[in-house]
Amino acid sequence: MLLRLKLFQVQRGLCFITGMVECLFFAGIIFGWPSLEFLLKSQGFFGSFCVNATNSDGSQFQDCRGQDEQFSLVFTIASFMNNFLTFLNGVIFDRFGTLVARLFGLALHTGGILMLAFATPALSMMLYPALSFIAVGGMMLLLTNMQAANLFGAHRSTIITVYNGAFDSSSGVFLIVKVRLSGRDAFWQMLIFINDDLHFVATAHVSGRHPPEGQLPVPGRRQHPSHAQDHLPKNLVCAIMNYSNTLQKKTKQTCLSILSALSSSDKTFRECVLSKFFFLVLLWLSVIQLRHYLFIGTLNPMLERLADGDASVVSQYINAFAFCQMCGLLVAPINGLIMDRHKRKPPVAGMSEQEADLNSAVVSFFLTSLMALVFSICASIPVLPLQYFTFVMQMINYSFLYGGMATFVTVAFPPCHFGKLYGLIFALSAVFSLLQYACFAVVEEVLDGDPLYVNIALTVLILSSFSHPLSVFLHCRALASQRAKVNTMADMNIVT
């Protein structure tokens, strides 16, 4: 028995490490877009969209707004596909199991990497499918890796946030490409092929550590409970049931309704989608994500405007941004520790595991919304040195965002619907994220390149994200009030 336990711990450790390496180097490289865009621009991609123009003083200059629009559209479509097809990924994951889902993700990611390796300025349009395939395949790999967190019990939220932090940090891969291999196509393609080979080995190894069919169960949580009260502490259930047996029919029904409200019984997929929690977490993710996507997708043009077109200054700031992104792995676990902090304390009498998890999540969601607000305000101020602080705030907020959302889905909804709900939230937020291209068009065509008013509008929009932590807080307070009523009735039953 001891040997089997040690073997399980070793396999669990290998599963965690190899999954983290995969997320760190492959899954989220699409979000290193500013570094890749700078490199592709220097190599002449979409250069045909630059035109000669004349200033008011008669001097000639090259107007490359058309080129910037193409790059912005590439990232908009890739980020849209990254989110929108996550629902399809979730359905495949829930329906066919881990192995099929991972092979599907690997095929997309490999195809995208190969198209990027062979793309040339003459074949600039190849960037559209290449970046989209990389984005969708990477999200599938993250989705399948996150289930390994179920092996870690009380540290589940921390492990999920570690994986999401590694996903964010993988954007630094394109920084390495930019710094080390700029302008050397042969070496760049060699790196892409080596990256792809290592990816295949890592994916095959991790696939061998995951179950080929189905998902890893959540320790201590039944996948399909047949009774609503199975999730509640036994002493609380017994107190309610014993007392309800002594009551008249009407009062007994009230007591049982309290028990039903306190429980976290499995709901159907439709009930989950129509719930208040689903709508508000979707709103919370969508508005914050839109702010991040617009910032990442327009970072190069913004820096060029603030630096008066100085390419060396732009390159310096792009490198600083990418280095900040690479620190996501160090910051993301802090969010997990915040959400798991109650598990290091003695449980509150009568409080269910779900209620305790939701209580801890309130702080995480509030901090994420607050940091998004600070980040958006800083990004709206057109002062170049301030952007260093903006990069730091963007990295911290981005690291908190997806790990918190994924953990919330595992806590608030039945685990049998995790893949579909996680994917549907991303799919619907993807539709909202299409506004980033509209915002970019407004800035370029209407506001003459000055994004101040669009930034102010987005900052005001972010205020709506505070509705989610407020809703979860009020829900937890209502549960606490109901629990207090049940405890009072149980005490009365003991006295009588």
Stockholm file with secondary structure:
# STOCKHOLM 1.0

chainA/1-496         MLLRLKLFQVQRGLCFITGMVECLFFAGIIFGWPSLEFLLKSQGFFGSFCVNATNSDGSQFQDCRGQDEQFSLVFTIASFMNNFLTFLNGVIFDRFGTLVARLFGLALHTGGILMLAFATPALSMMLYPALSFIAVGGMMLLLTNMQAANLFGAHRSTIITVYNGAFDSSSGVFLIVKVRLSGRDAFWQMLIFINDDLHFVATAHVSGRHPPEGQLPVPGRRQHPSHAQDHLPKNLVCAIMNYSNTLQKKTKQTCLSILSALSSSDKTFRECVLSKFFFLVLLWLSVIQLRHYLFIGTLNPMLERLADGDASVVSQYINAFAFCQMCGLLVAPINGLIMDRHKRKPPVAGMSEQEADLNSAVVSFFLTSLMALVFSICASIPVLPLQYFTFVMQMINYSFLYGGMATFVTVAFPPCHFGKLYGLIFALSAVFSLLQYACFAVVEEVLDGDPLYVNIALTVLILSSFSHPLSVFLHCRALASQRAKVNTMADMNIVT
#=GR chainA/1-496 SS CHHHHHHHHHHHHHHHHHHHHHIIIIITGGGGHHHHHHHHHHTTTTGGGCEEEECTTSCEEEECHHHHHHHHHHHHHHHHHHHHTHHHHHHHHHHHCHHHHHHHHHHHHHHHHHHHHHCCGGGGGGHHHHHHHHHHHHHHHHHHHHGGGGGGGGGHHHHHHHHHHHHHHGGGHHHHHHHHHTTCHHHHHHHHHHHHHHHHHHHHHHHHHSCSSSCCCCTTCCSSCSSGGGGSCHHHHHHHHHHHHTSCHHHHHHHHHHHHHHCCCCCCHHHHHTSHHHHHHHHHHHHHHHHHHHHHHTHHHHHHHHTTTCHHHHHHHHHHHHHHHHTHHHHHHHHHHHHHGGGGSCCCTTCCHHHHHHHHHHHHHHHHHHHHHHHHHHHHSCCTTTHHHHHHHHHHHHHHHHHHHHHHHHHHSCGGGHHHHHHHHHHHHHHHHTHHHHHHHIIIIISTTCCHHHHHHHHHHHGGGGHHHHHHHHHHHHHHHHHHHHHHHHHHHHHC
#=GC SS_cons         CHHHHHHHHHHHHHHHHHHHHHIIIIITGGGGHHHHHHHHHHTTTTGGGCEEEECTTSCEEEECHHHHHHHHHHHHHHHHHHHHTHHHHHHHHHHHCHHHHHHHHHHHHHHHHHHHHHCCGGGGGGHHHHHHHHHHHHHHHHHHHHGGGGGGGGGHHHHHHHHHHHHHHGGGHHHHHHHHHTTCHHHHHHHHHHHHHHHHHHHHHHHHHSCSSSCCCCTTCCSSCSSGGGGSCHHHHHHHHHHHHTSCHHHHHHHHHHHHHHCCCCCCHHHHHTSHHHHHHHHHHHHHHHHHHHHHHTHHHHHHHHTTTCHHHHHHHHHHHHHHHHTHHHHHHHHHHHHHGGGGSCCCTTCCHHHHHHHHHHHHHHHHHHHHHHHHHHHHSCCTTTHHHHHHHHHHHHHHHHHHHHHHHHHHSCGGGHHHHHHHHHHHHHHHHTHHHHHHHIIIIISTTCCHHHHHHHHHHHGGGGHHHHHHHHHHHHHHHHHHHHHHHHHHHHHC
//
